[in-house]
């Protein structure tokens, strides 16, 4: 029975890894579509969102089957429940990438970005390119230190998001109404990518240690109180 459970759990983990890879591809494609006004890249992201949705459904169904048939406890239960949440988070990240691609496609051949915001969005995209790769690495290796670093680094993306608002609210803002709406929405989408990356990293730390960290982890003493960790 244990062998079967481990095999099924590995299949779920493989699908979750694939989902993470697909999400990173979508984020890279959305950035290319936005920064380069690449309508083909935009369409690829929009079309690819169906695959991410399908993977989420597959992961959730497998996790439900594991909970129903195997009755996991302790660490195994923590992994299965966390995997359910990770799948939902990745699906939301895929949706955000699709939203960005849709804006890029709608404004093509013009850019949705104004000249004064382009460099900030390029920095946000670069940050996410690195963060998503770190997420994939942390997911496959269960690297708790790397996951905690992702949580801490999110402040950089928040600061870039604030800069977008400062520009839009500034006296020198030259964008029209539609450009203002697009830039504010795009900034929010990128900021939400960071929030979801943090959520994923926190979930990974929880899987490994049973401790749910904040941006400033204090102690892992609370892990001893975790009912999943201490279940018989």
Phi and psi restraints in degrees (value plus and minus 20) as a CYANA .aco file:
   2 UNK   PHI     -86.0   -46.0
   2 UNK   PSI     -57.7   -17.7
   3 UNK   PHI     -82.0   -42.0
   3 UNK   PSI     -63.6   -23.6
   4 UNK   PHI     -82.9   -42.9
   4 UNK   PSI     -63.6   -23.6
   5 UNK   PHI     -80.5   -40.5
   5 UNK   PSI     -65.2   -25.2
   6 UNK   PHI     -83.5   -43.5
   6 UNK   PSI     -58.3   -18.3
   7 UNK   PHI     -85.9   -45.9
   7 UNK   PSI     -62.1   -22.1
   8 UNK   PHI     -88.3   -48.3
   8 UNK   PSI     -58.6   -18.6
   9 UNK   PHI     -85.5   -45.5
   9 UNK   PSI     -56.6   -16.6
  10 UNK   PHI     -85.8   -45.8
  10 UNK   PSI     -57.4   -17.4
  11 UNK   PHI     -83.7   -43.7
  11 UNK   PSI     -60.6   -20.6
  12 UNK   PHI     -83.2   -43.2
  12 UNK   PSI     -64.6   -24.6
  13 UNK   PHI     -82.0   -42.0
  13 UNK   PSI     -59.5   -19.5
  14 UNK   PHI     -83.8   -43.8
  14 UNK   PSI     -62.1   -22.1
  15 UNK   PHI     -86.6   -46.6
  15 UNK   PSI     -57.2   -17.2
  16 UNK   PHI     -87.4   -47.4
  16 UNK   PSI     -60.3   -20.3
  17 UNK   PHI     -81.2   -41.2
  17 UNK   PSI     -63.1   -23.1
  18 UNK   PHI     -82.7   -42.7
  18 UNK   PSI     -59.8   -19.8
  19 UNK   PHI     -82.5   -42.5
  19 UNK   PSI     -62.2   -22.2
  20 UNK   PHI     -81.9   -41.9
  20 UNK   PSI     -60.4   -20.4
  21 UNK   PHI     -83.9   -43.9
  21 UNK   PSI     -62.7   -22.7
  22 UNK   PHI     -84.5   -44.5
  22 UNK   PSI     -58.2   -18.2
  23 UNK   PHI     -85.6   -45.6
  23 UNK   PSI     -62.8   -22.8
  24 UNK   PHI     -82.4   -42.4
  24 UNK   PSI     -61.9   -21.9
  25 UNK   PHI     -79.5   -39.5
  25 UNK   PSI     -60.8   -20.8
  26 UNK   PHI     -84.8   -44.8
  26 UNK   PSI     -61.3   -21.3
  27 UNK   PHI     -86.0   -46.0
  27 UNK   PSI     -62.6   -22.6
  28 UNK   PHI     -82.5   -42.5
  28 UNK   PSI     -62.8   -22.8
  29 UNK   PHI     -85.7   -45.7
  29 UNK   PSI     -59.1   -19.1
  30 UNK   PHI     -84.1   -44.1
  30 UNK   PSI     -60.2   -20.2
  31 UNK   PHI     -83.7   -43.7
  31 UNK   PSI     -61.8   -21.8
  32 UNK   PHI     -83.5   -43.5
  32 UNK   PSI     -63.8   -23.8
  33 UNK   PHI     -80.8   -40.8
  33 UNK   PSI     -61.9   -21.9
  34 UNK   PHI     -94.4   -54.4
  34 UNK   PSI     -69.0   -29.0
  35 UNK   PHI     -98.8   -58.8
  35 UNK   PSI     -44.2    -4.2
  36 UNK   PHI    -134.9   -94.9
  36 UNK   PSI     -14.5    25.5
  37 UNK   PHI      29.6    69.6
  37 UNK   PSI      29.1    69.1
  38 UNK   PHI    -117.9   -77.9
  38 UNK   PSI      80.4   120.4
  39 UNK   PHI     -90.7   -50.7
  39 UNK   PSI     -49.5    -9.5
  40 UNK   PHI     -87.2   -47.2
  40 UNK   PSI     -62.0   -22.0
  41 UNK   PHI     -82.4   -42.4
  41 UNK   PSI     -60.0   -20.0
  42 UNK   PHI     -80.7   -40.7
  42 UNK   PSI     -65.9   -25.9
  43 UNK   PHI     -85.5   -45.5
  43 UNK   PSI     -56.9   -16.9
  44 UNK   PHI     -82.2   -42.2
  44 UNK   PSI     -59.5   -19.5
  45 UNK   PHI     -86.1   -46.1
  45 UNK   PSI     -64.6   -24.6
  46 UNK   PHI     -82.0   -42.0
  46 UNK   PSI     -66.1   -26.1
  47 UNK   PHI     -86.6   -46.6
  47 UNK   PSI     -57.3   -17.3
  48 UNK   PHI     -90.9   -50.9
  48 UNK   PSI     -35.3     4.7
  49 UNK   PHI     -84.0   -44.0
  49 UNK   PSI     -46.4    -6.4
  50 UNK   PHI     -83.8   -43.8
  50 UNK   PSI     -56.4   -16.4
  51 UNK   PHI     -87.5   -47.5
  51 UNK   PSI     -60.3   -20.3
  52 UNK   PHI     -83.1   -43.1
  52 UNK   PSI     -63.0   -23.0
  53 UNK   PHI     -81.8   -41.8
  53 UNK   PSI     -60.3   -20.3
  54 UNK   PHI     -85.9   -45.9
  54 UNK   PSI     -58.7   -18.7
  55 UNK   PHI     -86.7   -46.7
  55 UNK   PSI     -58.7   -18.7
  56 UNK   PHI     -80.1   -40.1
  56 UNK   PSI     -65.9   -25.9
  57 UNK   PHI     -80.0   -40.0
  57 UNK   PSI     -62.7   -22.7
  58 UNK   PHI     -83.3   -43.3
  58 UNK   PSI     -65.4   -25.4
  59 UNK   PHI     -83.3   -43.3
  59 UNK   PSI     -65.2   -25.2
  60 UNK   PHI     -82.2   -42.2
  60 UNK   PSI     -65.5   -25.5
  61 UNK   PHI     -81.4   -41.4
  61 UNK   PSI     -61.2   -21.2
  62 UNK   PHI     -86.0   -46.0
  62 UNK   PSI     -60.2   -20.2
  63 UNK   PHI     -85.2   -45.2
  63 UNK   PSI     -61.0   -21.0
  64 UNK   PHI     -81.6   -41.6
  64 UNK   PSI     -61.5   -21.5
  65 UNK   PHI     -83.0   -43.0
  65 UNK   PSI     -61.0   -21.0
  66 UNK   PHI     -83.5   -43.5
  66 UNK   PSI     -62.7   -22.7
  67 UNK   PHI     -85.6   -45.6
  67 UNK   PSI     -58.9   -18.9
  68 UNK   PHI     -95.7   -55.7
  68 UNK   PSI     -61.1   -21.1
  69 UNK   PHI    -112.6   -72.6
  69 UNK   PSI     -54.9   -14.9
  70 UNK   PHI    -120.4   -80.4
  70 UNK   PSI     -42.3    -2.3
  71 UNK   PHI      34.9    74.9
  71 UNK   PSI      33.2    73.2
  72 UNK   PHI     -86.2   -46.2
  72 UNK   PSI     131.0   171.0
  73 UNK   PHI    -149.9  -109.9
  73 UNK   PSI     151.9   191.9
  74 UNK   PHI      32.6    72.6
  74 UNK   PSI    -150.6  -110.6
  75 UNK   PHI     -80.5   -40.5
  75 UNK   PSI     -60.0   -20.0
  76 UNK   PHI     -81.8   -41.8
  76 UNK   PSI     -59.8   -19.8
  77 UNK   PHI     -85.6   -45.6
  77 UNK   PSI     -60.8   -20.8
  78 UNK   PHI     -80.8   -40.8
  78 UNK   PSI     -61.2   -21.2
  79 UNK   PHI     -85.6   -45.6
  79 UNK   PSI     -66.2   -26.2
  80 UNK   PHI     -85.3   -45.3
  80 UNK   PSI     -67.0   -27.0
  81 UNK   PHI     -84.6   -44.6
  81 UNK   PSI     -60.8   -20.8
  82 UNK   PHI     -85.8   -45.8
  82 UNK   PSI     -56.0   -16.0
  83 UNK   PHI     -84.0   -44.0
  83 UNK   PSI     -58.8   -18.8
  84 UNK   PHI     -76.6   -36.6
  84 UNK   PSI     -65.2   -25.2
  85 UNK   PHI     -91.3   -51.3
  85 UNK   PSI     -57.2   -17.2
  86 UNK   PHI     -83.2   -43.2
  86 UNK   PSI     -61.3   -21.3
  87 UNK   PHI     -80.6   -40.6
  87 UNK   PSI     -61.9   -21.9
  88 UNK   PHI     -85.6   -45.6
  88 UNK   PSI     -58.8   -18.8
  89 UNK   PHI     -85.4   -45.4
  89 UNK   PSI     -64.5   -24.5
  90 UNK   PHI     -82.8   -42.8
  90 UNK   PSI     -57.3   -17.3
  91 UNK   PHI     -83.2   -43.2
  91 UNK   PSI     -59.6   -19.6
  92 UNK   PHI     -86.2   -46.2
  92 UNK   PSI     -57.2   -17.2
  93 UNK   PHI     -84.9   -44.9
  93 UNK   PSI     -58.0   -18.0
  94 UNK   PHI     -82.8   -42.8
  94 UNK   PSI     -59.4   -19.4
  95 UNK   PHI     -83.3   -43.3
  95 UNK   PSI     -60.7   -20.7
  96 UNK   PHI     -82.5   -42.5
  96 UNK   PSI     -62.3   -22.3
  97 UNK   PHI     -81.3   -41.3
  97 UNK   PSI     -60.5   -20.5
  98 UNK   PHI     -83.8   -43.8
  98 UNK   PSI     -60.9   -20.9
  99 UNK   PHI     -80.4   -40.4
  99 UNK   PSI     -63.3   -23.3
 100 UNK   PHI     -83.6   -43.6
 100 UNK   PSI     -64.0   -24.0
 101 UNK   PHI     -83.0   -43.0
 101 UNK   PSI     -57.3   -17.3
 102 UNK   PHI     -85.8   -45.8
 102 UNK   PSI     -57.9   -17.9
 103 UNK   PHI     -86.5   -46.5
 103 UNK   PSI     -63.1   -23.1
 104 UNK   PHI     -81.6   -41.6
 104 UNK   PSI     -60.7   -20.7
 105 UNK   PHI     -87.9   -47.9
 105 UNK   PSI     -59.4   -19.4
 106 UNK   PHI     -85.8   -45.8
 106 UNK   PSI     -57.1   -17.1
 107 UNK   PHI    -107.9   -67.9
 107 UNK   PSI     -30.1     9.9
 108 UNK   PHI     -78.1   -38.1
 108 UNK   PSI     119.1   159.1
 109 UNK   PHI    -106.3   -66.3
 109 UNK   PSI     -21.9    18.1
 110 UNK   PHI    -100.1   -60.1
 110 UNK   PSI     141.4   181.4
 111 UNK   PHI    -109.5   -69.5
 111 UNK   PSI     124.7   164.7
 112 UNK   PHI     -93.7   -53.7
 112 UNK   PSI     -34.9     5.1
 113 UNK   PHI    -114.7   -74.7
 113 UNK   PSI     125.2   165.2
 114 UNK   PHI    -108.7   -68.7
 114 UNK   PSI     137.9   177.9
 115 UNK   PHI     -75.0   -35.0
 115 UNK   PSI     -56.2   -16.2
 116 UNK   PHI     -96.5   -56.5
 116 UNK   PSI     -33.8     6.2
 117 UNK   PHI    -125.3   -85.3
 117 UNK   PSI     -31.5     8.5
 118 UNK   PHI     -78.5   -38.5
 118 UNK   PSI     -65.5   -25.5
 119 UNK   PHI     -85.3   -45.3
 119 UNK   PSI     -56.7   -16.7
 120 UNK   PHI     -87.0   -47.0
 120 UNK   PSI     -62.1   -22.1
 121 UNK   PHI     -86.5   -46.5
 121 UNK   PSI     -53.0   -13.0
 122 UNK   PHI     -83.6   -43.6
 122 UNK   PSI     -59.1   -19.1
 123 UNK   PHI     -87.5   -47.5
 123 UNK   PSI     -60.0   -20.0
 124 UNK   PHI     -84.2   -44.2
 124 UNK   PSI     -60.9   -20.9
 125 UNK   PHI     -85.0   -45.0
 125 UNK   PSI     -62.8   -22.8
 126 UNK   PHI     -81.4   -41.4
 126 UNK   PSI     -61.1   -21.1
 127 UNK   PHI     -80.3   -40.3
 127 UNK   PSI     -65.3   -25.3
 128 UNK   PHI     -88.8   -48.8
 128 UNK   PSI     -54.9   -14.9
 129 UNK   PHI     -77.1   -37.1
 129 UNK   PSI     -62.8   -22.8
 130 UNK   PHI     -93.3   -53.3
 130 UNK   PSI     -64.8   -24.8
 131 UNK   PHI     -81.5   -41.5
 131 UNK   PSI     -62.0   -22.0
 132 UNK   PHI     -89.6   -49.6
 132 UNK   PSI     -54.4   -14.4
 133 UNK   PHI     -86.2   -46.2
 133 UNK   PSI     -59.8   -19.8
 134 UNK   PHI     -84.6   -44.6
 134 UNK   PSI     -55.9   -15.9
 135 UNK   PHI     -83.3   -43.3
 135 UNK   PSI     -64.0   -24.0
 136 UNK   PHI     -82.6   -42.6
 136 UNK   PSI     -62.5   -22.5
 137 UNK   PHI     -83.4   -43.4
 137 UNK   PSI     -65.8   -25.8
 138 UNK   PHI     -84.4   -44.4
 138 UNK   PSI     -56.2   -16.2
 139 UNK   PHI     -86.5   -46.5
 139 UNK   PSI     -61.5   -21.5
 140 UNK   PHI     -99.9   -59.9
 140 UNK   PSI     -48.9    -8.9
 141 UNK   PHI    -124.2   -84.2
 141 UNK   PSI     -29.6    10.4
 142 UNK   PHI      36.9    76.9
 142 UNK   PSI      22.9    62.9
 143 UNK   PHI    -102.2   -62.2
 143 UNK   PSI      79.6   119.6
 144 UNK   PHI     -85.3   -45.3
 144 UNK   PSI     -59.2   -19.2
 145 UNK   PHI     -82.9   -42.9
 145 UNK   PSI     -63.3   -23.3
 146 UNK   PHI     -85.3   -45.3
 146 UNK   PSI     -59.8   -19.8
 147 UNK   PHI     -82.6   -42.6
 147 UNK   PSI     -62.3   -22.3
 148 UNK   PHI     -85.1   -45.1
 148 UNK   PSI     -54.2   -14.2
 149 UNK   PHI     -87.4   -47.4
 149 UNK   PSI     -56.0   -16.0
 150 UNK   PHI     -80.3   -40.3
 150 UNK   PSI     -61.0   -21.0
 151 UNK   PHI     -82.2   -42.2
 151 UNK   PSI     -66.1   -26.1
 152 UNK   PHI     -88.0   -48.0
 152 UNK   PSI     -59.4   -19.4
 153 UNK   PHI     -88.4   -48.4
 153 UNK   PSI     -36.0     4.0
 154 UNK   PHI     -79.8   -39.8
 154 UNK   PSI     -43.6    -3.6
 155 UNK   PHI     -78.0   -38.0
 155 UNK   PSI     -51.2   -11.2
 156 UNK   PHI     -84.8   -44.8
 156 UNK   PSI     -61.9   -21.9
 157 UNK   PHI     -89.0   -49.0
 157 UNK   PSI     -57.9   -17.9
 158 UNK   PHI     -80.6   -40.6
 158 UNK   PSI     -59.8   -19.8
 159 UNK   PHI     -85.4   -45.4
 159 UNK   PSI     -61.4   -21.4
 160 UNK   PHI     -83.6   -43.6
 160 UNK   PSI     -58.0   -18.0
 161 UNK   PHI     -81.6   -41.6
 161 UNK   PSI     -62.2   -22.2
 162 UNK   PHI     -82.8   -42.8
 162 UNK   PSI     -56.1   -16.1
 163 UNK   PHI     -83.1   -43.1
 163 UNK   PSI     -55.8   -15.8
 164 UNK   PHI     -80.5   -40.5
 164 UNK   PSI     -66.3   -26.3
 165 UNK   PHI     -84.4   -44.4
 165 UNK   PSI     -58.5   -18.5
 166 UNK   PHI     -81.0   -41.0
 166 UNK   PSI     -60.4   -20.4
 167 UNK   PHI     -87.9   -47.9
 167 UNK   PSI     -66.6   -26.6
 168 UNK   PHI     -83.5   -43.5
 168 UNK   PSI     -55.4   -15.4
 169 UNK   PHI    -106.1   -66.1
 169 UNK   PSI     -24.8    15.2
 170 UNK   PHI     -96.3   -56.3
 170 UNK   PSI     140.8   180.8
 171 UNK   PHI     -87.2   -47.2
 171 UNK   PSI     -42.6    -2.6
 172 UNK   PHI    -114.9   -74.9
 172 UNK   PSI     -13.4    26.6
 173 UNK   PHI     -84.8   -44.8
 173 UNK   PSI     108.3   148.3
 174 UNK   PHI    -134.8   -94.8
 174 UNK   PSI     -18.1    21.9
 175 UNK   PHI     -90.8   -50.8
 175 UNK   PSI     130.3   170.3
 176 UNK   PHI    -100.9   -60.9
 176 UNK   PSI    -196.4  -156.4
 177 UNK   PHI     -81.1   -41.1
 177 UNK   PSI     -65.7   -25.7
 178 UNK   PHI     -85.7   -45.7
 178 UNK   PSI     -60.6   -20.6
 179 UNK   PHI     -83.8   -43.8
 179 UNK   PSI     -58.6   -18.6
 180 UNK   PHI     -81.9   -41.9
 180 UNK   PSI     -66.4   -26.4
 181 UNK   PHI     -81.3   -41.3
 181 UNK   PSI     -66.9   -26.9
 182 UNK   PHI     -83.1   -43.1
 182 UNK   PSI     -65.5   -25.5
 183 UNK   PHI     -85.4   -45.4
 183 UNK   PSI     -61.6   -21.6
 184 UNK   PHI     -84.7   -44.7
 184 UNK   PSI     -64.1   -24.1
 185 UNK   PHI     -83.5   -43.5
 185 UNK   PSI     -64.8   -24.8
 186 UNK   PHI     -82.3   -42.3
 186 UNK   PSI     -60.9   -20.9
 187 UNK   PHI     -81.3   -41.3
 187 UNK   PSI     -60.8   -20.8
 188 UNK   PHI     -85.5   -45.5
 188 UNK   PSI     -61.3   -21.3
 189 UNK   PHI     -81.4   -41.4
 189 UNK   PSI     -63.2   -23.2
 190 UNK   PHI     -86.3   -46.3
 190 UNK   PSI     -59.3   -19.3
 191 UNK   PHI     -84.0   -44.0
 191 UNK   PSI     -56.3   -16.3
 192 UNK   PHI     -89.5   -49.5
 192 UNK   PSI     -52.9   -12.9
 193 UNK   PHI     -73.7   -33.7
 193 UNK   PSI     -66.0   -26.0
 194 UNK   PHI     -82.7   -42.7
 194 UNK   PSI     -61.5   -21.5
 195 UNK   PHI     -80.7   -40.7
 195 UNK   PSI     -62.7   -22.7
 196 UNK   PHI     -90.3   -50.3
 196 UNK   PSI     -54.4   -14.4
 197 UNK   PHI     -83.2   -43.2
 197 UNK   PSI     -61.5   -21.5
 198 UNK   PHI     -83.7   -43.7
 198 UNK   PSI     -64.4   -24.4
 199 UNK   PHI     -79.2   -39.2
 199 UNK   PSI     -62.4   -22.4
 200 UNK   PHI     -84.6   -44.6
 200 UNK   PSI     -64.6   -24.6
 201 UNK   PHI     -83.5   -43.5
 201 UNK   PSI     -60.7   -20.7
 202 UNK   PHI     -83.8   -43.8
 202 UNK   PSI     -58.8   -18.8
 203 UNK   PHI     -86.2   -46.2
 203 UNK   PSI     -56.1   -16.1
 204 UNK   PHI     -86.2   -46.2
 204 UNK   PSI     -61.4   -21.4
 205 UNK   PHI     -82.0   -42.0
 205 UNK   PSI     -59.7   -19.7
 206 UNK   PHI     -84.1   -44.1
 206 UNK   PSI     -60.4   -20.4
 207 UNK   PHI     -80.0   -40.0
 207 UNK   PSI     -64.1   -24.1
 208 UNK   PHI     -92.8   -52.8
 208 UNK   PSI     -65.8   -25.8
 209 UNK   PHI    -134.8   -94.8
 209 UNK   PSI     -37.2     2.8
 210 UNK   PHI      63.0   103.0
 210 UNK   PSI     -18.2    21.8
 211 UNK   PHI    -123.9   -83.9
 211 UNK   PSI     111.5   151.5
 212 UNK   PHI    -119.7   -79.7
 212 UNK   PSI      81.7   121.7
 213 UNK   PHI    -101.1   -61.1
 213 UNK   PSI     135.0   175.0
 214 UNK   PHI    -120.8   -80.8
 214 UNK   PSI    -190.6  -150.6
 215 UNK   PHI     -86.0   -46.0
 215 UNK   PSI     -40.0     0.0
 216 UNK   PHI    -148.3  -108.3
 216 UNK   PSI      57.2    97.2
 217 UNK   PHI     -74.0   -34.0
 217 UNK   PSI     112.8   152.8
 218 UNK   PHI    -122.2   -82.2
 218 UNK   PSI     -68.4   -28.4
 219 UNK   PHI    -180.0  -140.0
 219 UNK   PSI     138.3   178.3
 220 UNK   PHI    -124.8   -84.8
 220 UNK   PSI      -3.1    36.9
 221 UNK   PHI     -84.0   -44.0
 221 UNK   PSI     -51.3   -11.3
 222 UNK   PHI     -87.0   -47.0
 222 UNK   PSI     -38.2     1.8
 223 UNK   PHI     -79.7   -39.7
 223 UNK   PSI     -49.8    -9.8
 224 UNK   PHI     -86.6   -46.6
 224 UNK   PSI     -39.2     0.8
 225 UNK   PHI    -112.1   -72.1
 225 UNK   PSI     -24.2    15.8
 226 UNK   PHI     -87.1   -47.1
 226 UNK   PSI      99.4   139.4
 227 UNK   PHI     -84.8   -44.8
 227 UNK   PSI     -50.2   -10.2
 228 UNK   PHI     -89.4   -49.4
 228 UNK   PSI     -61.1   -21.1
 229 UNK   PHI     -87.4   -47.4
 229 UNK   PSI     -52.5   -12.5
 230 UNK   PHI    -126.2   -86.2
 230 UNK   PSI     -11.0    29.0
 231 UNK   PHI     -85.7   -45.7
 231 UNK   PSI     126.8   166.8
